[in-house]
């Protein structure tokens, strides 16, 4: 017989920490979700069910009859583990559990997971002292239970040094709380939370030394896939609290979907606000108003709507998303667009844009692999996106279909506000392979392809290890970049990557840099051939690559205006960062020699959310051109410029992880330098 007892018989909740109300857009028109976070006491434990008191200020810890958990015995270095399933006949704040066959009592450490049904498997992990990671399954479908979480959904973890110790269970998951209002509530049979990161399916946990466990979101057992959504199924009553348990995560964008009995009609509440779902905490959405009835028709509205009288237009389209995956596409699209418009200068010039998220379904998920390798595969995706299984320099889509679809379906083109040549197109691809490329045409047309590669995981980009020894160094005169020099550029990863992020960083580089800004890459390879003198694309009708120079002389580089004494004085008044960073550096446009750039590091090298000063100036004037407005002088540009780099100047990593998520165990996928943009006359 094994007795288990939580650290406390109840979990006292601190006063609510208020998060400002947000306006969200979705089917059924504008709505609001008010998010408040209930913070449990630091040392509190919780278990099977949340028995809330009438005021909603306590969450009592209770066991219920029939509760069970799995206890595993393990010694570091072993290739096997013994286990037993324990069940209780009664409930309460503490309970006694019995089993017919428990784990070997001689084992060194014991790990328990509640409920037993959540257990998937265990695996050894060399990065942990105990060599232990456990796979647990967050249920993707849970039963709606008034005032409580679904039985068995509130997954918890405990550890002990021997089978004679009491087990103090701690929550592994996060909890979402909400209630509903409106006559339509009586027709709701399913509530779905959909996020940009994973919230259900198999996750790995590892002991954290305090009796609990940290989530390792980037690893999973392929036979138990992860999902971006959790469903709560049952009957719903207005004014009643409901709960769903999700995996801790950071959601760049999330959606709540409310469906009727046969799923034929739904109400959507969409949020573009970043939401952190922390381990062991309750995120309270408050009352969600559904109105009197389910909507019948969805009206297309811009995701971002201009506030200036003249504006540019962006069109976003999906490829490899089936009809059943359109909600996920919408989340991915909003998440990617949010990343772009949180990056300067797009952030400051957001009012000059209309952004349309257009929808069209593919018959199959994913993109094609088309390089003749054994991994080659066909996919019936609408725009025929394809690239090699191990190479992304062959990325392409059916350009005629891309341009025709946008021309026929983008409201600003249909209404005659803009021509197809003036509308940058972003193709978000439902494929987890790494990649990204921009196709640019001499008349200004462009489309950019970005898959949500390593979805939810971390990608690392490095600064080149070897560079030209100086601004006037000749071929062969190189310098090995030191660790100290990398640190100056914003070293953010103990794994050795200069910068770490997600596929959204790729999107900002490819779409914000190449497609909209018409910038060239500024990275180079250590074995690249020296570039030839001329940069042909500078003379195109819509110039490309004005961020790169074929000459090092300060009077001849495209950014020569930044060296004007009056401009430098103005920049010095505004921020010391300009003088620290703006200069002439050799290495750009895939070549170490005979190509020069204006700053040491930028988005066009390692995909960080930072464009250099001159790049920002080019982008701003490209926005002005697309909006039908006159170009800005450097003086006018500086009036609204924000020169900070989030990596170097704000002390934060682009990769966000919630409390309870172990980033040390998250593998960083090495993101190679993507191919240069394709130039088509």
NUTORBA-822412 format. One record per residue: x, y, z of N, C-alpha, C in turn. Coordinates in steps of 0.02 Angstrom, whole numbers, plus 50000, padded with zeros to 5 digits. Each point is the difference from the previous one (the first is absolute). Layout:
BEGIN
XYZXYZXYZ;...
***
This chain:
BEGIN
500434994050000499575006050000500455006250000;499845004749957500405006149996499555006050014;500195004050048499615005850018500275006149963;499575003949971500215006249967499645005850032;500345005350008499705005950030500315006349969;499575004649977500275006349971500345004250054;500385004949977500355004450047499515004050042;499405001349973499495003650037499324997549979;499505000550043499354997349983499615004549953;500245006149991499665004449953500515004749968;499825002649943500425004849965499685006950006;500315004450038499735006850008500235004249941;499545003649970500155004049942500095007350020;500535003149977500125007050014499485004449965;499955006350018499545004649964500175000049926;499505000749960500094999749928500475005449976;500454998049956500455004849967499655002149935;499845006349995499595002249944500415000949936;499754997349946500285001149934499485004049960;500205005649968499515004349967499574996249950;499395002349996499524997049952500265001149929;499884995249957500245000349932499414999249952;500065003349943499494999249948500234994749951;499564995449984500174994649954499514999949943;500194996949945499594999949940499904992849977;499424998449978499894993349974499294999349975;499784993949985499314999049979499535002650053;499485003349977499535002850047500185007250019;500515002849969500175007050012500475000950059;500145006350019500465001450054499764997050066;500464997950041499834997450066500585001650046;499904998950064500555001250047500134993850043;500634998750012500204994950048500405003550054;499764999750061500375003150055500404994650035;500665000449999500424994850028500265002250068;499874996050051500275001250066500354993650023;500565000750033500384994250021499954999250076;499794994050021499974998550071500654996550020;500375003050045500664997550018499964995750063;500184993649997500004995850060500595001650045;499954998250062500565000950046500604996249974;500595002650015500614997249973500094992650018;499834998250062500124993150022499384995649996;499475002649972499384996149999500044994349950;499674994550017499954994449954499274999249980;499884996849944499314998849980499954993249966;499414997549993499924993249978499364999149962;499754994050001499474997449957499485005049978;499645003150045499465004649982500115006850033;499715005149968500005006750030499315001250029;499934999950065499355001350031499985007350021;499745004349957500005007150012499475001950052;500175004850044499505002450046499555005149965;499485002350034499525004449968500295006449975;500495002750034500305006449980500534999149946;500194993849985500514998749949500695001850023;500115000550066500665002050026500404994150026;499704994150007500354994150022499904994449949;500534996149990499944993949960500224994350044;499534996750033500174994650045500274994149963;500484996650030500304994149970499624993950024;499704996349955499614994150021500164994149956;499994994250030500034993749962499294997449994;499884996149949499344996849992500104992449997;499484996550020500034992749999500154997449930;500464995349996500194997249935500585003649968;500235005550031500605003349974500594995149998;500405000649950500594995749997500595003749972;500594997650016500615002949972500514994449989;500495001449960500544995249987500625002350038;500314995250035500635001350036500554995949967;500545003449982500564996649967500625000450043;500364994450005500634999850036500584999949950;500525004050014500525001049950500665001350034;500544997249974500685001550022500395002749941;500355005650009500365003249945500464995149965;499995000149934500424995649960499674993649980;499414998650029499654993949982499655000649933;499904994449968499634999849937499304997550009;499804998550062499334997650014499725003550061;499354999550008499665003250056499444995550023;499884999550065499444996150026499465004950022;499384997849996499465004650015499404996350028;499545003750029499364997450024499475005249995;499374997949995499435004649995499634999850067;499925005750030499695000550066499315003249993;499514997350038499315002449996499735001150070;499585005150008499705001550065499264998349999;499764997850058499294998350006499595005850026;500335005250025499645005750027500365006449981;499685005750014500295006449982500145004350060;500195006249987500155004750053500635003849986;500205004350048500615003949990500624995750003;499954994250034500534995049995499654993349992;500364995149975499674993649986500514994450003;499744993950010500414994150000499894996249935;500554997949969499984996549936500294993050009;499714995249967500254993250004500154997249931;500454995149998500174996749937500204992850014;499954995849951500194993050008500744999049984;500295004449960500714999349983500315006849988;500395002350047500325006449994500704999449971;500365005549993500684999849973500484996950050;500564998149975500544997250042500215005150052;499934998350063500145004850054500735001850006;500454996349966500715001450005500235005549952;499555002449959500195005249952500205006450036;500385004149966500275006150032499515005850000;499595000349949499535005649995499334997549974;499475003650019499334998049981499635006149972;499664998949944499635005449967499294997849989;499535004550013499294998349993499665005049955;499524997549961499605004449957499274998350010;499595005250008499284999150006499675003249939;499494996849970499784993250012500434995049961;499924993750014500394995049964499895000449925;499385001949979499845000349929500425005249964;500295004850038500405005249968500704997649983;500214994550031500694997449989500074997249930;500535001849966500144997449933500604995350002;500575002450021500614996050003500535004250035;500584997050010500565003750028500604999049955;500485004650006500614999549960500575002850040;500604997749988500585002750034500215006549966;500325004350038500205006549975500665001850033;500535000349962500675001050028500095006750032;499595005049983500085006650028499745000750071;499664994850025499725000450067500364995150046;500105002150063500374995850046499684993150007;499344999950001499664993650008499934996249934;500165003349945499934996849935499294998149985;499525004450017499304998049996499575005449967;499604998049953499475004249971499384995649993;499435002650019499384996249994499545003249949;499724996049956499515002449952499314999650031;499655005750001499315000150025499555003049946;499374998150002499545002049947499475004750028;500015006349978499485004750017499394998549957;499434998550030499424998049959499765005649954;499914998349936499765004949952499265001250003;499634995350031499285000850010499844998750072;499665004750032499824999650071499255001150007;499724997350054499285000650013499855006450038;499525003849976499805006150034499684998350067;500295002650053499764998750068499895006750034;499385001450017499845006550029500415001150065;500375005550002500375001950060500614995850014;500244996049952500554995650014500364998049937;500604997150007500344997249943499734992949988;500104997549940499774993349984500384994850042;499654994850020500314994750038500614997249962;500584999850034500604997249970500385004649954;499765006149990500345004549953500565004150034;499955000850066500465004450035500644996250018;500434999049951500604995850006500475002850053;500274995550041500455002150054500594995250004;500545002350032500634996250003500275000450071;500324994550021500314999850066500644995849996;500445001150048500614995950003500194998950072;500344994450012500204998250067500634995849997;500354999550058500614996050002499874992750017;499404998650028499834993050016499254999249999;499784993749999499284998749998499675001450067;500395001150052499715001350066499825007450009;500235004249955499865007250006499305001649974;499695005250029499385002649972500165003649935;499534999849955500095003349935499645006750001;500355005449986499715006649995499935001749926;499404999649974499885001149929499965007449984;500275001849943499965006949976499765000049928;499605004949983499725000449933500545000749947;499904996649944500445000749942499695004849950;499345000049996499665004049949499815007050024;499745003849953499695006550014499254999249993;499625004550031499284999549999499705006449971;499534999249954499625005749973499304999850030;499785005750024499345000750031499595005149961;499364998749991499565004849965499284998550018;499565004949988499284998649998499705003849942;499394998449982499695002549939499365003850015;499835004749955499375003650005499685000449932;499345001049999499635000749937499544994049988;499475001249961499524994749986500304994349961;500535001349961500314994849959500354994750042;500105001350065500364995250042499654993350001;499345000050000499624993750005500114995549940;500245002749944500134996049941500724997549997;500435002450044500714998149998500094992850026;500354996049961500164993150020500754998750003;500395004549972500734999150001500335006850002;500515000650044500415006050003500724997849985;500325003349953500674998149979500475005850011;500554998650034500555004950005500524998149948;500185004749956500504998849949500565005250008;500624997650000500555004550011500554999549949;500475004650002500574999849954500524995050022;500004998150064500464994950025499604993950022;500354994650017499664993850018499685000550069;499394997150006499655000150064499754993150020;500034995049957499784993350018500434994849966;499884993750017500414994649973500604998750044;500484996349974500564997650041500545005450009;500185001150064500555004350018500464996050046;500625002150004500464996950046500085004450062;500054996750058500155003650062500624997050031;500365004150037500584997550037499995002850070;500254996250049500015002550069500405006550005;499765004650042500355006450006500345000850068;500004994850041500365000450064499605002950057;499395002449986499585002950053499364996050009;500014993949976499414995750006499535000449941;500105005049957499595000749941500374998149937;499745002249943500304998349936499955005949952;500515000649958500005005049947499804996849935;499635003849961499794997649934500565001049950;500094995149955500485000549946499604999749935;499795005749975499495000049946500264997949932;500655000149989500244998849933500104992749983;499944995550048500094992949988499344996450008;499894994849961499384996250006500094993249970;499554995550018499994993449971499565000449937;500264998349941499625000649938499334996450001;499954994650039499384996350003499465003550042;500205005450035499535003950039500095007449981;499765002049943500155006849974499705005550043;500305005949994499765005950034499475003549958;499625004450031499485003749964499975007150026;499745004549958499935007050018499325001550033;499594994950013499345001550025499784995150054;499525002450042499674996050051499265001449995;499594994750003499285000649995499674998450067;499495003850017499584998750059499314998449974;499764993950013499394997549968499464998850053;499385002049985499444998850046499475005449994;499605000650051499485005250003500275005950040;499835006049978500265006050032499425004450023;500085003150058499495004250030500315007050011;499635005149981500245006850007500145001650074;500535003850013500175002250067500334994850043;500194994349970500324994550038500744999749981;500424998850049500724999549987500174993249970;500425000049948500264993949970500765000449996;500324994150000500734999650000500254995249947;500575001549971500354995149958500745000350017;500324994149998500714999550016500404999749935;500535004149997500425000349940500734999550021;500434998449953500715000050013500265007150008;500445001350048500295006850006500325002149934;499895006249981500245002349935499945007549995;500305002849948499905007049983499655000349933;499425003149998499605000449940500065007049970;500325000449941500045006549967499315002349978;499584995349981499315001249981499584994150022;499395001250021499574994450018499285001449981;499604994749998499315000649978499564995650045;499415002450015499494995950032499444998949950;499814993749989499484998349952499434996650038;499395002149988499404997350032499564996949946;499884993450005499634996549947499334997650026;499514999549952499354997150016500044992449996;499444996650006499994992750007500334996349942;499855002049939500284996449943500625003349971;500245005350032500605003349977499925004049936;499385001149979499895003549937500065007550007;499915002450061500075007250011500435001350062;500335005749999500475001350054500085007550011;500225001650059500175006950019500744999950017;500385004849973500725000350012500175006450038;500444999350047500295005750035500754999549992;500295004749965500724999949983500375005350038;500594998450024500425004950033500695000249968;500265005949988500675000849975500505001550056;499764999850062500425001750057500384993950025;500645001050016500404994550027499724997850067;499914993550007499714997150060500484994850028;500195000750064500444995150033499584995650046;500024993549987499634995150040500524996450044;500035001950063500524997550045499794993750037;500494995950015499904993850035499705001350069;499464996350016499705000450066499605006450013;499865003949948499625006250010499365000049959;499535003950024499355000549966499975006749963;499884999849936499905006049960499255000949990;499735005450026499285001150001499805004649943;499614997549952499765004149945499375003850018;499744999050060499405003550020499404997849959;499545004749988499394998549962500115001449926;499864995249959500055000749927499305000549972;499845005749970499335001349974499924996849931;499504995749993499884996749935499425003149961;499605004250033499435002949964499394995550001;499535001549956499364996450001499974994049954;500424999849948499964994449953500674999149965;500094994149970500604998749962499985004049934;500565002849979500005003749937499924995349941;499735002749946499884996049941500545001149948;500295005949997500475001749947500605003850028;500574998349975500615003450021500165005749951;500125006050025500175005749958500765001050002;500315000649942500725000949996500185007150019;500415000650051500245006550023500764999650005;500355005849994500734999850006500214997950070;500534996150004500274998350066500315006250031;500385003749959500255006650020499695005049952;499695005350027499675004949958500355006750007;500115003249943500375006349997499665005550040;500415004550026499755006050033500195006349962;500464999449952500195005649957499555000149938;499935005849970499565000649942500264996249940;500654999649992500304996049947500404994450033;499984994149969500274994250035500244994749950;500434995750025500244994249962499574993950019;500024994949958499604994050011500454993949999;499884995550046500334993450003499464994649995;500154994849962499554994249996500364993950026;499664996350044500264993850028499574994349974;500324994649975499624994249974500314993650029;499604994650003500254993750028500174995149945;500454995450014500094994249956500134993950044;499694994549981500074993850038499574999650062;499525004550007499514999750054499344997349971;499734994750029499364997449977499445004250029;499384998649979499435003750024499944999450076;500184994250027499974999050072500565003650037;500495002549964500585003350031500005007649989;499435002749976499975007249988500075004150063;499734997550056500085003750062500745000450020;500364994449991500715000150016500385004749955;499805000249936500315004849954499895007250024;499395001450021499855006850023500435001950060;500094995250045500435001250058500725001149978;500254995749955500685000749976500105006649965;499515001949957500065006249963500025006050046;499565000250049499995005750046500645000250041;500234994250021500624999750039500595002749960;500054998049937500555002449958499955007449985;499415002449985499905007249987500145004150062;499804997450058500145003650063500755000750010;500384994849984500735000450007500285005449955;499745000549939500245005249954499855006950027;499395001050024499805006750021500205001650073;500354995450031500335001650063500735001649989;500215000249937500705001349981500035006849965;500475004350022500095006549967500324999149931;499805004149951499555005950006499264998349989;499844993649989499304998249988499565001850059;500274999450061499625001650060499775007350000;500465004549983499845007250001499565002049941;500014996149946499635001949939499424995249987;499754996950053499454995249994499375003249972;499905006450015499415003549976499985001049925;500554998649966500035000749927499844993449964;499714995250036499894993449970499284997550008;499764996749948499454995350004500304993049991;499834995450044500234993149994499404995449994;499974996549943499454995449987500244992850008;499664996250042500144992850007499484996349959;500214997949941499544996649953500034992550011;499464996649985499964992850013499854996149937;500354994449992499844995149948500294993350025;499614994749996500204993650027500374995849949;500494996150023500334994949960499674993350013;500074995449954499714993450009500414995650047;500655001750007500434996350045500425004850041;500204997650059500445004050044500724999749975;500365005550010500715000149986500175002249930;500655000749987500265002049935500364994149968;500155000749936500334994749963500754999850015;500284993949996500724999249999500164997749928;500425003949966500054999049927500715000249974;500464996650036500695000149976500274993249980;499554995149993500224993449978500324995850054;499995002350063500304996250055499504994550021;500234995250041499544994850024499425002950040;500095006050027499465003150039499505003649955;500094999849935499565003749955499274998050012;499575005050000499294998650010499585004949961;499424998049981499525004449966499505002550051;499775006049991499485002850043499535004049955;499364998950011499495003849962499875006450037;500485004749997499935006450033499825005349947;499595004750019499665004449952500495003949957;500535002750030500475004149962500634996249979;500004993450011500524995549976500695001750030;500005001950063500645001550033500434993750003;500655000949986500454994350002500725002350010;500404995750030500725000850004500314993450018;500664999649998500344993750010499954997550071;500064993450006499964997050066500565002350046;500585001149973500575002250040500275006749976;499665003249954500235006349972499405004649991;500105006450016499465004849995500145005449947;500534999149961500155005049949499574999049938;499604994649999499564998849943499285001750016;499895004050054499315001650020499655004149947;499414997749982499595003749951499284997950008;499575004149973499294998649995499785001449929;499374998749985499725001749935499865007550001;500475003949975499955007350006499385002749964;499824997149944499405002449964499384999150044;499964994350035499424998850042500025004750061;500595001150028500065004550058499755007049982;500265002849945499825006849982499275000549979;499754994949964499305000249977499524999650059;500164995750049499564999350058499965006650038;500575003150013500005006250038499665005649960;500135000249936499705005249959499244999549999;499744993850004499284999049997499665000150068;500394999750054499694999250066500215005350051;500535003749988500205005250048499545006149991;499615001950050499515005449992500305006649975;500615001750022500305006449978500184999949926;500144994149972500124999549928499344999849963;499534996150024499354999549968499665006949998;500085004050053499695006650003500405005449964;500584998149971500395004849961500455004650040;500094998550065500445004250041500734998949980;500194993749986500684998349982500004995149942;500584999649967500114995049949500404994250029;499994994349968500344994150024500755001350008;500295004449959500715001650004500195003350066;499505003050033500135003950061499794996550063;499834993549995499754996350059500474994250015;500455000750050500434994450020499584994250026;500184993949980499614994150017500414995350044;499724998050055500314995350046499644993349996;500374994749982499724993349998500244996350062;499544998550046500184996150059499844992749985;500504995750009499954993149978499954995450060;499534995449997499884995350054500494994249995;500635001450016500534995049993500525001450053;500264994750033500465001150055500734999749979;500144999649935500705000449977500245007350003;500655000850010500295006650001500025002949929;499925006449994500045003149935499745007150000;500035003249942499765006749990500345003249941;499615003349957500285003249942499535005449975;500285005149968499605005549971500135000249925;499465000149962500035000849927499835007249984;500485003649969499915007149985500065001249925;499545003949974499975001549928500185007349987;500255001249941500235006749983499465005350002;499364997949990499445004850001499745001250071;500314997050050499795001050069499614994350030;499734995549958499634994350027500454995750043;499714997150052500394995650043499554995350038;500244993950010499684995550048500554996650040;499854998850063500484997250047499714993650030;500414994750003499794993550025500344998650067;499604998750052500274998550066499604994350031;500324994350013499664994650038500065001250074;499524997550039500085000750073500474994550024;500625000449979500514995050012500134999050075;500104993650019500124998250070499485003450044;499374999349981499455003650031500034999450076;500045005750034500015000250072500704999150029;500494998349960500674998850025500465005949985;500634999350023500485005449995500484998849942;500155005349963500484999849945500575004750019;500624997849989500575004250015500365002149937;500195006449996500385002649943500665002850026;500534998749964500665002050021500275005849958;500405004150031500405004849962500574996249968;500195001549938500554996349967500624999650044;500334994449999500584998950044500635003549975;500015001649935500585003349969499755006049961;500355005650004499815006049964500615003349969;499895004849955500555003849972500365003750057;500655000449995500405003050054499895007450009;499705003349951499875007150006499615002549940;499835006450002499595002849947500344999849932;500675000449999500374999949937500414993549990;499864994950041500374993749994499884996849932;500524996949974499944996649936499904992650011;499804996549947499844992950003500554996150037;499804995950048500474996050039500215003150065;499885006650008500195003550062499394999750047;499984994850041499404998750041500145000750074;499465000150038500035000650072499514994950030;500224996150049499564995350034499635003750055;499334999749998499595003650048500064996950069;500145004050050500114997650068499344999550038;500034996550056499414999450043499795006850027;500495004250017499855006750025499645004249947;500224999349938499685003749946499294997649989;499884993650008499324997349994499565002850056;500295000450060499625002650056499775007249987;500435004049969499825006949983499415000249952;499914994849961499454999749951499364997550031;500034998050064499394997750034499954992550006;500534996850021500004992850011499434998350049;499534995949979499424998650042499914992750016;500454995649978499894992950011500634996650026;499924996350053500564996250027500234994549952;499584998549952500184994849951500455002749945;500165006450003500485002749953499705003749941;499355001250000499695003649945499985007550016;500165004049950499985007250011499295002350014;499514997049966499315002250008499554993949994;499474999850040499534994549999499305002749993;499584996549963499325002249989499574994449973;499515001849958499554995149971499925001649926;499544996449968499875001249929499775007249987;499755003350051499775007049992500605004649986;500584998350028500605003949983500174999249926;499934993949975500104998949928499525004349960;499375000350022499495003949965500195007449997;500245002750056500185007150001500585001349952;500494995549998500575000649955499774999649927;499644994749983499824998849930499475004949975;499475000850039499445004149976500125007450014;500185001550063500125007150017500625002749968;500524995849994500635002249971500024999749924;499904994049972500064999149928499395002549961;499404997550019499415001449959499775007250005;499905002550060499765006950008500575004949994;500544998950038500545004850002500474999849941;499984994649960500444999249942500735000150021;500154997050057500684999750025500354993749976;500665000349994500404994149987500244997150066;500214993749998500314996950058500655003550017;500194999750063500645002950020500474994850031;499824993649997500454994850025500484998049944;500474995850017500494997549951500234993150022;500334996549956500294993550015500765000550001;500324996050043500735000350006500354997849936;499664995949958500314997649939499715003249937;499635005650010499685003249942500525003749957;499865000349936500435003649953499905007550010;500535004049991499925007350003499495002349947;499595004850019499485002349954500295004349945;499645000349944500185004649946499775007050019;500245005149963499885006950020499265002149996;499694998649945499335002949988499464996450040;499505003750023499404997250030499435001949953;499844995549955499545001549945499315002150026;499784997050056499325001350024499905007150024;500555003750013499945007050020499665004249946;500064997949938499735004049945499324997449976;499714995250034499334997649981499485005650007;499444999449964499465004950008499785000750074;499964994450034499915000050073500664997450028;500455004350023500674997750019500004994850055;500464995449996500114994950051500705000950030;500064998550063500664999450030500365006550014;499645005550012500335006450014500305000250069;499954994750037500344999550065500714997449994;500204998149940500674997249988500365004349949;500655000750009500415004149954500544995849967;500175002049939500574996849965500645004150009;499965005650037500575004350013500025001650075;500605000550030500045001450071500045007350018;500115004449952500095007150014499365002850030;500075003750057499425002850033499615004849955;500335002949950499655004649955499634996449944;500134993449993499724996349944499494994850022;499994998150064499524995050022499295003049998;499494995949991499315002649997499805003950063;500304998450057499835003450062500465005950016;500295003049949500475005650010499685005850038;499345000849994499675005550036500094999450075;500064993950025500074999050073500675002650026;500475001549954500655002650021500035007749994;499465003149978499975007349997500055002850071;500385005150009500135002750067499365002350035;499555003149963499385002450030499564994150022;499984994849958499604994150017500304996450060;500674999650001500324996750057499885003850065;499985006549996499855004050059499284998750024;499544999549952499314998650018499934993050031;500354995149971499984993350028500294999850070;500545003750011500315000250066499535002850052;499615005049980499515002950046499464995050018;499814995949952499464995250010500224993950040;500574996949982500224993950034500744998749985;500384997750050500714998349988500074993649959;499464996249992500044993749964500195000949927;499795005649970500175001149929500765000249990;500335004150039500735000849992500374993550016;499724996150047500324993750018499954994849944;499505000649957499864994549954500075001649926;499855006049980500005001749928500715001149976;500214996349950500675000749971500004996449933;500584997449981500074995949940500374993650019;499684994249988500294993650018500024995549938;500554996549991500064995549942499684993350015;499654997449949499654993750006499255001049994;499704997549946499275000649989499824996549935;499364999249989499754997349936500344993349984;500094995850052500284993249994500755000049988;500335005849998500725000349986500375003250058;500584997050018500405002850054500395006149976;500175000149935500405005549973499645003649943;500145006549994499745004249947499265001550006;499724999150059499325002350014500005003150070;499655005750008500025003650063499305001450026;499935000350066499365001250033500095005850050;499455002450027500025006250041500064998750075;499834994050024500074998550071500264992950008;500284998750059500314993550013499494994349997;499415001050029499504994650006499315002849987;499564995849974499315002049988499594993849984;499365001049990499554994649980500224996549936;500345003749956500204997149936500624995650006;500264999150063500544995350012499764994150042;499715001550059499824994450045499265000050020;499585003549963499274999750008499735002950065;500415003750037499745003250060499485005249979;499585002050048499485005049986500305007050001;500505001149959500335006649997500265001249929;499755005449969500275002349937500475005950015;500555000449963500495005350011499695006849982;500345005350020499745006849988499855001149926;500484998349957499905001149928499464995449973;499974993950024499474995449979499325002850020;499955002950059499365002850021499805005849955;500495004149981499865005649956499754997549932;500314994949973499784997149936499294997350007;499874996350054499334997050010499475005450006;500145005250039499515005350009499835003349933;500495001449959499855003049935499674995249952;500134993550008499634995149961499265000050020;499875000750066499315000650024499675006249971;500365005649999499725006149972499834999149926;500444996749963499874998849929499394995749990;499944994550039499424995549994499355003550019;500055004950044499415003750021499845005849954;500435001449950499885005549955500185006750029;500495000150045500215006150034500725001749980;500205006450008500705001949983500494997050049;500614999149977500534997250043500185004950056;500254997250055500235004150055500745001649993;500195005950021500715001650005500284996450062;500664999750006500294996950058499805003750063;499965006749997499785003950057499304997950022;499544999549953499314998150016499964992850027;500414995749972500024993150024500234999750072;500525003850018500284999750067499505002550052;499545004349981499515002550047499604994450034;499874994649963499594994550026500384993550007;500665000349995500384993749999500124997450071;500004993450007500154996650063500614995549988;500595001850026500624996549981500194994050044;499584998050047500204994750046499944993049970;500454995850021500024992949980499764995950060;499444996449995499754996150058500504995250028;500444997349958500494995050023500555003450041;500275005649976500565003150034499795005250051;499455003549988499845005950039499444999050051;499604994849992499434999150045500104994050045;500564996449991500174994750047499554994049999;499634999149947499544994349998500114995749939;499854993650007500054995449943499355000249961;500034999349935499384999849961499584993950016;500294994950031499644993950015499695000650069;499334999550004499665000650064499804993150024;500114998750065499794993750029499645001550066;499474996450016499635001350062500354996950060;499765001850058500264997050061499884992549998;500484996250025499924992750001500234996749936;500285003849953500254997049938500755000250001;500314994349994500724999350004500335001449933;500285006049992500315001749935500674996549991;500324997950054500654996849994499954993449963;499424996750005499914993649968499685000649931;499875006149979499705001149934500545000149946;499984995549953500525000149948499915006049954;500555003049980499985005649953500164997249931;499535000749954500124997949931500455005249967;500544997849970500455004749966499685002349935;499885006449996499705002949940500545002549953;500114996549946500505002249952499795006549966;500485003349969499845006149964499554998249940;499455003349995499534998649946500265002949934;499784997349943500265002349936499815007349988;500395003549960499835007049983499335000449965;499695005950000499375000649963500104998649926;499484997549969500024998749928499805006349963;500425002249952499855005949960499764997949931;499405002349982499714998249936499885006549961;500285000449940499925006149961499275000849978;
***
